[in-house]
Amino acid sequence: MGLLMKSKKLFLYLGLFILFLSTQADASSIFSDEYIPIESHELGHLNIHLLKASGKNEQGKIILFLHGFAHNANIFQPLIEMLLKEDSFAQTVSTLYAIDLPAHGKSNLSTKKKLGSIQLVDYEEVLEHVLRKLKKVDVIVAHSMGTLLVNMLQNHLFQSDMNLFKEFGTEHVVFFAPVIFRPLDWELADHELALTLKLAPLVALDISNGLYGVLSINFSAEKFYKYFFIAHEKLVQGAPSKEIVESSLKDPDSYFASAEMAGMNIFSSSNDRKILKRPLIYKKIFNPSSGSLLSVVAFEQDSLMTPDEIKKLYEYLSEDESNKRFYFLKGDEAVHDAFYSDPSNKIFLKVFAN
């Protein structure tokens, strides 16, 4: 009986100790949660989650990070942590936000549109709502599909003789591995059949919600690795564990959005042929007169877009033939998500310093 009591006490103390450690870990986290309610005619009610961290200057810059396809805000955690460890950076920054797009991370799904029917313009609308709620965002950092949403918004603002700088005070836009838009050539999108077959195994379908109710791209951890963290058929050194990928980094994404991003022909819910062209972006929307400096980072081992394609994109948008703010990360670790697997690479701090 005495041995049993001692065992119970031991387990109780052990449990309390583990609880103490977990609360200490939470207390030491630099991140907190913030939510922005949005009412949209097309999307209904949304509660958009922002992962939030603070710099050392209350009057400093506000930075917004925007994730790519099938990712969420957590993908930026290692980079934000690394940047804030650099005092020269932290002293210039007030607040850093990383957004979860609808149905990603901790953001809810639209109350009017099911996941499968969401298109790029819907994600763009959410980005604009968030920017208007924040009122002023000095720097926007976007990755992959997120870069396309920023370009689409800048495109639409230009049609009203406005831009990101005039509307939101955005002085600097940073693109990691940007998606190639029209009219630029993109080798991946030029092979529509091959791309369609490549995406087909990733499609998740729940007939109970209607054919296009939750038609989505749903990566397994292995597929997530293949597209974003593998170079030369090997997983890069800083890749997240399978458990981290499954629990916190990836989310299903709309098949319609992916088809539009890559310019694939698909069937609509009415069984009519629907052609979703890649978005058309105007030339020079980030030229010097736009008020927003553009920096672009390409990765040598990116399996989705080549450095040459990205360099042409940078020149097309910025009108800078000298490539002053075009950065090329070389090496075997330079995969599509290198800002996660190799956040301490000096190129990332350099992007913000210049």
C-alpha positions in Angstrom: 0.0 0.0 0.0 2.8 2.4 0.9 4.6 1.6 -2.4 1.4 2.3 -4.3 1.0 5.7 -2.6 4.7 6.6 -3.3 4.1 5.6 -7.0 1.0 7.9 -7.2 3.0 10.7 -5.6 5.8 10.2 -8.1 3.5 10.3 -11.0 1.8 13.4 -9.6 5.1 15.2 -9.2 6.2 14.1 -12.6 2.9 15.4 -14.2 3.3 18.7 -12.4 6.9 19.0 -13.6 5.9 18.4 -17.2 3.1 20.9 -16.8 5.5 23.4 -15.5 7.9 22.9 -18.4 5.1 23.3 -20.9 3.8 26.5 -19.4 7.4 27.8 -19.3 7.7 27.0 -23.0 4.5 28.8 -23.8 5.5 31.8 -21.7 8.8 32.0 -23.6 7.2 31.9 -27.0 7.6 35.2 -29.0 4.4 34.5 -30.8 0.8 35.3 -29.9 -2.5 35.1 -31.8 -4.6 37.9 -33.2 -7.9 37.7 -35.1 -9.4 40.0 -37.7 -13.2 39.6 -38.4 -14.1 40.2 -42.0 -17.5 40.5 -43.7 -17.4 39.9 -47.4 -20.2 39.9 -50.0 -18.6 36.9 -51.8 -17.2 35.0 -48.8 -19.5 35.8 -46.0 -18.1 36.0 -42.4 -14.4 35.2 -41.9 -12.3 35.3 -38.8 -8.7 35.6 -40.1 -5.9 34.5 -37.8 -2.6 36.4 -37.6 0.5 35.0 -35.9 2.0 38.0 -34.1 5.5 38.8 -32.9 7.0 42.1 -31.6 10.2 43.9 -32.3 12.0 46.3 -30.0 10.8 49.6 -31.5 7.2 50.6 -30.8 7.4 53.2 -33.5 9.1 50.9 -35.9 8.0 49.1 -39.1 5.0 46.8 -39.4 5.7 43.7 -41.5 3.1 41.2 -42.9 4.1 37.7 -44.0 1.9 35.9 -46.5 2.2 32.2 -47.1 1.9 30.1 -50.2 -0.2 27.3 -51.6 -1.0 24.5 -49.0 1.1 26.3 -46.4 0.0 28.4 -43.4 1.5 31.2 -41.2 3.6 28.8 -39.1 6.0 28.3 -42.1 7.5 31.7 -41.2 8.2 31.1 -37.6 11.9 30.1 -37.9 12.6 33.1 -40.2 10.9 35.6 -37.9 12.7 34.1 -34.9 16.0 34.4 -36.7 15.4 38.0 -37.8 14.4 39.2 -34.3 17.6 37.7 -32.9 19.5 40.3 -35.0 19.4 43.5 -32.9 20.0 45.6 -36.0 16.7 44.3 -37.4 14.7 44.1 -34.2 15.5 47.8 -33.4 13.7 48.8 -36.6 10.6 46.7 -36.2 7.4 47.2 -34.2 5.2 44.2 -35.1 5.4 41.2 -37.4 2.3 39.4 -38.5 1.9 36.2 -40.5 -1.5 35.7 -42.0 -3.5 32.4 -42.3 -5.6 32.6 -45.4 -9.1 31.2 -45.2 -9.3 27.5 -44.2 -5.5 27.6 -43.4 -4.0 27.4 -39.9 -6.4 28.9 -37.4 -8.5 30.9 -39.9 -12.0 29.6 -40.6 -13.5 28.6 -43.9 -15.7 31.0 -45.7 -19.4 30.8 -44.7 -20.5 31.3 -48.3 -17.9 29.4 -50.3 -16.8 25.9 -49.8 -13.1 25.2 -50.0 -13.2 23.7 -53.5 -14.8 26.7 -55.1 -12.3 29.3 -53.7 -10.3 31.1 -56.4 -7.3 33.4 -56.3 -9.4 36.5 -56.3 -11.0 35.4 -53.1 -7.7 35.1 -51.4 -6.7 38.5 -52.8 -9.8 40.0 -51.3 -8.9 38.7 -47.9 -5.4 40.1 -48.2 -6.9 43.5 -49.0 -9.3 43.3 -46.1 -6.4 42.5 -43.7 -4.3 45.3 -45.0 -7.2 47.8 -44.5 -7.8 46.6 -41.0 -4.1 47.0 -40.1 -4.2 50.4 -41.9 -0.4 50.7 -42.3 1.9 47.9 -43.4 5.5 49.0 -44.2 6.8 45.7 -45.5 4.9 42.8 -47.2 6.8 39.5 -47.4 5.1 36.8 -49.6 6.0 33.3 -50.6 5.0 31.4 -53.8 1.2 31.7 -54.3 1.2 34.6 -51.8 3.4 36.7 -54.2 0.7 36.2 -56.9 -2.0 37.6 -54.5 0.2 40.7 -53.8 0.7 41.3 -57.6 -3.0 40.9 -58.2 -3.8 43.5 -55.6 -1.2 45.9 -56.8 -2.6 45.3 -60.3 -6.2 46.2 -59.2 -5.0 49.3 -57.3 -3.2 50.6 -60.4 -6.4 50.6 -62.3 -7.7 53.3 -59.9 -4.4 55.2 -60.0 -3.5 53.8 -56.6 -0.9 51.4 -55.3 0.2 49.6 -52.1 2.3 52.6 -51.0 -0.5 55.1 -51.4 -3.1 52.9 -49.7 -1.1 51.2 -47.0 2.3 52.9 -46.8 4.0 49.8 -48.1 7.6 50.8 -48.8 9.1 47.4 -49.4 7.7 44.2 -51.0 9.7 41.0 -50.7 9.0 37.9 -52.8 10.3 34.4 -52.1 10.1 32.0 -55.0 7.3 34.0 -56.8 4.7 32.3 -59.0 5.1 33.1 -62.7 2.1 35.0 -64.1 1.0 35.9 -67.6 2.4 37.1 -70.0 5.7 35.6 -68.8 6.6 32.0 -69.8 6.5 29.3 -67.1 7.8 25.9 -68.1 5.7 24.1 -65.4 2.5 25.6 -66.7 3.3 25.1 -70.3 2.9 21.3 -69.9 -0.7 21.3 -68.8 -1.3 17.6 -69.1 1.8 16.7 -67.2 0.9 19.2 -64.5 -2.7 17.9 -64.3 -1.5 14.3 -63.9 1.0 15.4 -61.2 -1.7 17.1 -59.2 -4.4 14.4 -59.7 -3.1 12.1 -56.9 -3.2 15.1 -54.4 -6.9 15.8 -55.0 -9.2 15.1 -52.0 -12.9 14.7 -52.7 -15.9 14.3 -50.4 -19.0 13.6 -52.5 -21.3 14.1 -49.5 -20.6 17.8 -49.8 -21.2 18.0 -53.6 -18.7 17.3 -56.3 -16.9 20.6 -55.9 -17.7 21.1 -52.2 -14.3 20.2 -50.8 -12.4 19.5 -54.0 -8.9 20.3 -52.8 -5.2 19.7 -53.0 -4.2 17.7 -49.9 -0.5 16.9 -49.4 0.8 14.0 -47.4 4.0 14.8 -45.6 5.9 12.9 -48.2 4.4 14.9 -51.1 4.9 18.1 -49.1 8.6 17.2 -48.8 8.8 16.4 -52.5 7.6 19.7 -53.7 9.1 22.0 -51.1 12.1 20.4 -49.2 13.8 17.9 -51.5 16.9 18.6 -53.7 18.8 15.9 -55.6 16.3 13.3 -54.3 17.3 14.0 -50.7 15.5 15.8 -47.9 17.4 19.0 -47.0 19.1 19.2 -43.6 16.7 21.8 -42.1 13.5 20.2 -43.2 10.8 19.8 -40.5 9.9 16.5 -39.1 7.0 14.5 -40.5 5.1 15.2 -37.3 5.6 19.0 -37.6 4.5 18.9 -41.3 1.3 17.1 -40.5 0.4 19.0 -37.4 1.3 22.6 -38.1 2.7 23.5 -41.5 0.4 22.2 -44.2 -3.3 22.6 -45.0 -5.6 21.4 -47.9 -6.0 24.1 -50.5 -8.6 24.8 -53.2 -8.2 22.9 -56.4 -9.7 25.8 -58.3 -7.1 28.2 -57.0 -4.3 25.7 -58.0 -5.8 25.3 -61.4 -6.0 29.0 -61.9 -2.5 29.6 -60.6 -1.1 27.1 -63.2 -3.6 27.9 -66.0 -5.2 24.4 -66.2 -8.5 23.7 -67.9 -11.0 22.0 -65.6 -14.7 21.3 -65.4 -16.9 23.6 -63.5 -19.7 22.5 -61.2 -22.2 22.8 -64.1 -20.1 20.4 -66.1 -19.2 23.1 -68.6 -15.6 23.4 -69.7 -14.1 26.2 -67.6 -10.8 27.7 -68.6 -8.9 29.3 -65.7 -6.1 31.3 -67.1 -3.1 32.4 -65.1 -3.6 35.9 -63.8 -2.5 38.7 -66.1 -0.2 41.2 -64.3 0.8 44.5 -65.7 4.3 45.5 -66.5 6.3 47.8 -64.2 3.8 47.8 -61.3 6.7 47.9 -58.9 8.8 50.5 -60.7 10.5 53.3 -58.7 7.5 55.6 -59.1 5.2 53.0 -57.4 6.7 54.0 -54.0 7.4 50.3 -53.1 10.8 48.8 -53.5 10.7 45.2 -54.8 13.1 42.5 -53.7 12.9 39.0 -55.1 14.7 35.9 -53.9 15.1 32.8 -56.1 16.3 29.4 -54.9 18.6 27.2 -57.0 16.9 23.9 -56.1 13.3 25.1 -56.5 11.4 22.4 -58.3 8.5 24.7 -59.3 10.1 27.7 -61.0 13.6 28.3 -62.3 15.9 31.2 -61.3 15.9 32.5 -64.9 12.1 32.6 -64.9 12.1 34.5 -61.6 14.8 36.9 -62.8 12.6 37.8 -65.8 9.7 38.3 -63.4 11.7 40.7 -61.3 12.8 42.7 -64.4 9.2 42.8 -65.7 7.8 44.1 -62.4 10.5 46.5 -61.3 11.9 47.9 -64.6 15.4 47.2 -63.0 17.6 45.6 -65.6 20.6 45.9 -63.3 18.9 43.3 -61.0 20.0 45.3 -57.9 17.3 43.7 -55.7 17.3 40.3 -57.3 18.8 37.7 -54.9 19.8 34.2 -55.9 20.3 31.6 -53.1 22.6 28.9 -54.4 23.5 25.5 -53.0 22.0 22.1 -52.3 19.8 23.5 -49.5 18.2 26.2 -51.7 14.8 24.5 -52.1 11.4 26.2 -52.5 10.9 26.6 -48.7 14.6 27.4 -48.0 13.5 30.3 -45.7 12.2 27.7 -43.3 14.9 25.0 -43.6 17.8 27.6 -43.8 16.5 30.8 -42.1 19.9 31.8 -40.8 21.3 32.2 -44.3 22.7 35.7 -44.5 20.8 36.4 -47.7 17.5 36.8 -45.7 18.9 39.5 -43.4 20.5 41.2 -46.4 17.1 41.4 -48.2 15.7 43.5 -45.3 18.9 45.5 -44.6 19.1 47.0 -48.1 
